[in-house]
Amino acid sequence: MAKRPIFLSETSGFRSELIDFEFFSGFSMSQKQKSISSLHKNILKKYPNKKILEVSTKSLNRCGIDASAFNLMITMKSGKHYSVEQVFQGSKTFEKSGNQISLLDKLSSKDMKKKVNALHRVEKLIGFNSFGQEFPLNPSTFFYNWLYINALVKNKELSKKIIQYDVFTDIEFNPNNSVNCQAEACSIFVFLKRHDLLQQALKSKESFLKIVYPNYSSYEIESSDLKRSGEQISLFNGL
């Protein structure tokens, strides 16, 4: 047996919860999907009326595959297209090497992640810098969730499908090894959309922080970039 977090969007808010399930070891697609089925089966035992979506490249649902950060694309103001994973990894800013945005046109999502993971082992991560927009390290999921949700909003067809689900999983996500999770970002998106808070949350980084992380005081953020109250963020086309 294993435990994995699931991410729920509910009337009162969005939250995570650990669920026990039978884990099938191995790296093959079939083993991953057996684990997903086992996890979803146990979720339905507790929440029989919830609609569940696995958000990863291993999903049994096309919607979940398309929503993977490796497949969800961002159209930049320049007209170029990159995956959420590429931009996220490239925006990580290290003490000596800076960020890796310059590699976006050279490396795939997987190669970008490998490159940045190698830097993690030898350098200190000090923040995020995405095309001139700075984000702090804390809250630890702030930049990833902001980036993912902005990208999802721009994909109208996928957004319409995501909003139909109540619970999100990512079989690849282990909180002991990782911090950010695409399933969590989806649960936040659904909550914001259902409560008519999405437009306000995406108005600025400060608005996103206040709405999504209400218990995290803005004065704890050291980045001066965040202190520009009400500033519109415009990394992507149409923002």
C-alpha positions in Angstrom: 0.0 0.0 0.0 1.0 3.6 -0.6 -0.3 7.1 0.1 -0.7 9.9 -2.4 -2.3 13.3 -2.1 -5.4 14.1 -4.0 -6.6 17.6 -4.6 -10.2 18.6 -4.1 -12.2 21.6 -5.2 -15.1 22.1 -2.8 -17.6 24.8 -1.9 -15.5 25.9 1.0 -12.2 26.0 -1.0 -9.5 23.7 -2.4 -7.5 21.3 -0.3 -5.4 18.1 -0.4 -5.9 14.8 1.4 -3.8 11.6 1.6 -5.4 8.5 0.2 -4.2 4.9 0.7 -4.1 2.7 -2.4 -2.3 -0.3 -3.9 0.8 0.9 -5.7 2.1 -1.1 -8.7 5.8 -0.6 -9.0 7.5 -0.2 -12.3 8.0 2.5 -14.9 5.8 1.1 -17.7 2.6 2.9 -18.7 0.6 -0.2 -17.8 1.9 -0.2 -14.2 1.4 3.5 -13.8 -2.2 3.2 -15.0 -2.9 0.3 -12.7 -1.8 2.5 -9.8 -4.1 5.3 -11.1 -7.1 3.0 -11.3 -6.4 1.7 -7.7 -6.1 5.3 -6.4 -9.3 6.4 -8.1 -11.2 3.3 -6.9 -10.3 4.2 -3.3 -11.2 7.8 -3.8 -14.7 6.8 -5.0 -15.2 4.6 -1.9 -14.9 7.8 0.2 -16.4 10.3 -2.3 -18.8 8.3 -4.5 -20.3 11.3 -6.2 -17.0 13.0 -7.2 -15.7 13.2 -10.7 -12.0 12.4 -10.7 -9.3 13.3 -13.2 -5.7 12.1 -13.4 -3.6 15.0 -14.7 -0.4 13.5 -16.2 0.9 12.0 -19.3 0.0 8.6 -17.8 -3.7 9.5 -17.5 -6.4 7.2 -19.0 -8.3 10.3 -20.0 -7.3 12.4 -23.0 -8.2 15.5 -21.0 -5.8 14.6 -18.3 -3.0 14.0 -20.8 -3.6 17.3 -22.5 -3.6 19.0 -19.1 -0.1 17.7 -18.3 2.4 20.5 -17.8 4.5 18.8 -20.5 1.6 19.1 -23.0 -0.2 22.3 -21.9 1.2 25.0 -24.1 1.8 28.7 -23.6 1.7 31.2 -26.4 4.1 34.0 -25.6 3.7 37.7 -26.7 6.4 36.9 -29.3 4.1 34.3 -30.8 6.3 31.4 -29.8 4.9 28.3 -28.1 6.3 26.5 -25.1 5.0 24.0 -22.6 4.3 25.0 -19.0 7.0 22.7 -17.9 9.6 24.4 -20.2 8.7 27.9 -18.9 8.6 26.8 -15.3 12.0 25.1 -15.4 13.6 27.9 -17.5 12.3 30.5 -15.1 14.1 29.0 -12.1 16.8 31.4 -11.1 20.1 30.2 -9.5 22.6 32.1 -7.5 25.4 31.8 -10.1 23.8 30.6 -13.3 20.7 32.8 -13.3 17.7 31.5 -15.1 17.6 29.2 -18.2 15.0 31.0 -20.3 17.6 31.2 -23.1 17.4 27.4 -23.5 13.7 27.4 -24.4 14.3 27.2 -28.1 17.1 24.6 -27.7 15.7 22.0 -25.3 12.5 19.9 -25.0 10.4 19.9 -21.8 12.1 16.7 -20.6 15.6 17.9 -21.5 15.0 21.3 -19.8 13.9 19.5 -16.7 17.0 17.3 -16.7 19.2 20.3 -17.2 17.7 22.3 -14.4 17.6 19.3 -12.0 21.4 19.1 -12.5 21.8 22.7 -11.5 19.7 22.0 -8.4 22.3 19.6 -7.2 25.2 22.2 -7.3 23.6 25.6 -7.0 21.2 27.4 -4.7 17.8 28.4 -6.1 17.0 32.0 -5.3 13.7 32.7 -7.1 12.0 32.8 -10.5 12.5 35.2 -13.3 10.2 34.7 -16.3 10.8 37.1 -19.1 11.6 39.9 -16.7 8.8 39.1 -14.2 10.2 38.2 -10.9 8.6 35.7 -8.4 9.8 34.8 -4.9 10.4 31.3 -3.6 7.6 31.6 -1.1 4.8 30.6 -1.1 6.6 27.6 -2.6 3.9 26.8 -5.1 3.1 30.4 -6.0 4.8 30.8 -9.3 4.0 27.3 -10.6 0.3 27.6 -9.9 0.1 31.2 -11.3 1.9 30.0 -14.5 -0.2 26.9 -15.0 -3.5 28.6 -14.4 -2.7 31.4 -16.8 -1.9 28.8 -19.4 -5.0 26.8 -18.8 -7.3 29.8 -19.0 -5.9 30.5 -22.5 -6.9 26.9 -23.6 -10.6 27.4 -23.6 -11.6 24.0 -24.8 -9.5 22.2 -22.2 -10.7 24.6 -19.5 -14.3 23.7 -20.2 -13.4 20.0 -19.7 -11.4 20.6 -16.5 -14.2 22.5 -14.8 -16.4 19.4 -14.9 -14.2 17.6 -12.4 -14.0 17.8 -8.6 -10.9 15.8 -7.6 -7.5 15.8 -9.3 -4.6 13.3 -9.0 -1.1 13.1 -10.4 0.4 9.6 -10.0 3.9 10.9 -10.6 3.7 13.5 -7.7 5.2 12.5 -4.4 5.2 15.3 -1.8 8.4 13.8 -0.3 10.3 14.6 -3.4 8.4 17.4 -5.1 6.6 20.7 -4.2 4.6 21.7 -7.3 1.8 19.7 -8.7 -0.3 20.1 -11.8 -3.3 18.4 -10.1 -3.2 21.0 -7.4 -3.2 23.8 -9.9 -6.3 22.3 -11.6 -8.1 22.1 -8.3 -7.3 25.8 -7.7 -8.5 26.7 -11.2 -11.8 24.9 -10.7 -12.4 26.6 -7.3 -11.6 30.1 -8.7 -13.8 29.5 -11.8 -16.8 28.2 -9.9 -16.7 31.0 -7.4 -16.2 33.7 -10.0 -12.8 34.7 -8.7 -10.7 33.7 -11.7 -10.6 37.1 -13.4 -9.7 38.9 -10.2 -7.1 36.4 -9.2 -5.3 36.7 -12.6 -5.4 40.5 -12.6 -2.0 40.7 -11.0 0.5 38.6 -9.0 -0.6 40.4 -5.9 -4.3 39.6 -6.5 -3.4 36.0 -7.1 -1.4 35.9 -3.8 -4.2 37.4 -1.8 -6.9 35.1 -3.2 -5.1 31.8 -3.5 -2.8 32.2 -0.4 -5.0 34.4 2.0 -3.0 33.3 5.0 0.3 34.3 3.5 0.9 38.0 4.4 2.2 40.1 1.5 4.7 41.8 3.7 6.5 38.4 3.9 7.3 38.7 0.2 10.7 40.3 -0.2 10.4 40.7 -4.0 9.9 44.4 -4.8 8.3 43.4 -8.1 5.3 42.1 -6.1 4.9 45.3 -4.3 3.7 47.1 -7.5 0.1 46.9 -6.5 -2.3 46.2 -9.3 0.3 45.8 -12.0 -1.0 43.8 -14.9 1.1 40.8 -15.9 1.5 40.4 -19.6 3.9 37.5 -20.4 1.3 35.8 -22.6 -0.8 36.8 -25.6 -4.1 38.3 -24.6 -3.3 39.1 -21.0 
